[in-house]
Amino acid sequence: MSELGTRIAEATGLEVGVAERAVGMMLAFLEQEGDQDIARKMINAIPGAAELVSAYGGEGGGFLGGLAGGLMGLGQDLMGLGLGMGEITTLARQTIAIARQYAGDAVVDQVVASVPGLNQFV
């Protein structure tokens, strides 16, 4: 159980294990879909985040087995964990808030800007 997982679980109402998986998948998505260098900088700044990406980052197969990726694919993967749209929105906002705390606004803003369509969700 990581502090990051615990914080996300408390903020979203998810079980810690589910929260850790979801955060790992979300951060891995940001690294894959956005500017990898700046995303890695952000991930490495958050205590425990790199471990969650390593453990759970490869779990998502994307919508319809990878036929549709991007935000839609991530959303489908998170729904596969049992999350509803409200929980996914809260998860995204809380993850970004924690990232801002550790990596700073400038880094997080660059990551968000590098992923098409993400800014409307965070």
Helices and strands as residue ranges (DSSP letters): H 3-12, H 16-33, H 36-45, H 49-56, H 70-80, H 85-103, H 105-114, G 118-120
